[in-house]
Amino acid sequence: MTMPSRSVLSRWAPLAISAGLAAGAAVVLRHVSPYAANSPLPGCPLYALTGIYCPGCGSTRCLYSLVHLDWAGAMAMNPLLVISLPFLLLMLLNNAGVRVRALDPLMRVLANPMVWLVALVGYAVMRNLPWYPFSLLAPGVA
């Protein structure tokens, strides 16, 4: 039996690790509710210390809602996460060598760290503004 080459393993490892983590998280979130008063799942330390929402605030509750197929609940907790999950999957597949030529322009944009930095910082600022429609970006606002 021949072992796969190192380059094949290094290409597929991020996708395999991400899939394993996603499966583990799905199992946990299927059985443990972050909404429970005594939930073992952690809250956001930045919000606990400052009262400011970070870009990840509401992610655990968002993923819990996604695992339970509650799309509206997921969007109410962290819309950026819901919107970005398909793009993250595309990036992982692209990294593994699964490429669709028509998506090359999109992949160049997604591969630019500055795009993600601007998106995350902008989202963090907007979700802390107290005015409508920005207040809809705060976790739990439906």
SULDA-V376504 format. One record per backbone hydrogen bond with DSSP energy under -0.5 kcal/mol. NH is the residue of the N-H (numbers start at 1). CO is the residue of the C=O. If there is no record, write none. Layout:
# SULDA-V376504
nh->NH co->CO
nh->NH co->CO
This chain:
# SULDA-V376504
nh->9 co->5
nh->10 co->6
nh->11 co->7
nh->12 co->8
nh->13 co->9
nh->14 co->10
nh->16 co->12
nh->17 co->13
nh->18 co->14
nh->19 co->15
nh->20 co->16
nh->21 co->17
nh->22 co->18
nh->23 co->19
nh->24 co->20
nh->25 co->21
nh->26 co->22
nh->27 co->23
nh->28 co->24
nh->29 co->25
nh->30 co->26
nh->31 co->27
nh->31 co->28
nh->32 co->28
nh->36 co->33
nh->39 co->36
nh->45 co->43
nh->48 co->44
nh->49 co->45
nh->50 co->46
nh->51 co->46
nh->51 co->47
nh->52 co->46
nh->57 co->54
nh->59 co->56
nh->62 co->58
nh->63 co->59
nh->64 co->60
nh->65 co->61
nh->66 co->62
nh->67 co->63
nh->68 co->64
nh->69 co->66
nh->70 co->65
nh->71 co->69
nh->74 co->70
nh->75 co->71
nh->76 co->72
nh->77 co->73
nh->78 co->74
nh->79 co->75
nh->82 co->78
nh->83 co->79
nh->84 co->80
nh->85 co->81
nh->86 co->82
nh->87 co->83
nh->88 co->84
nh->89 co->85
nh->90 co->86
nh->91 co->87
nh->92 co->88
nh->93 co->89
nh->94 co->90
nh->95 co->91
nh->96 co->92
nh->97 co->93
nh->97 co->94
nh->98 co->93
nh->99 co->97
nh->101 co->99
nh->103 co->100
nh->104 co->101
nh->107 co->103
nh->108 co->104
nh->109 co->105
nh->110 co->106
nh->111 co->107
nh->112 co->109
nh->113 co->111
nh->115 co->112
nh->116 co->112
nh->117 co->113
nh->118 co->114
nh->119 co->115
nh->120 co->116
nh->121 co->117
nh->122 co->118
nh->123 co->119
nh->124 co->120
nh->125 co->121
nh->126 co->122
nh->127 co->123
nh->128 co->124
nh->128 co->125
nh->129 co->126
nh->134 co->131
nh->135 co->131
nh->136 co->133
nh->137 co->134
nh->138 co->135
nh->140 co->76
nh->141 co->76
nh->141 co->138
nh->142 co->140
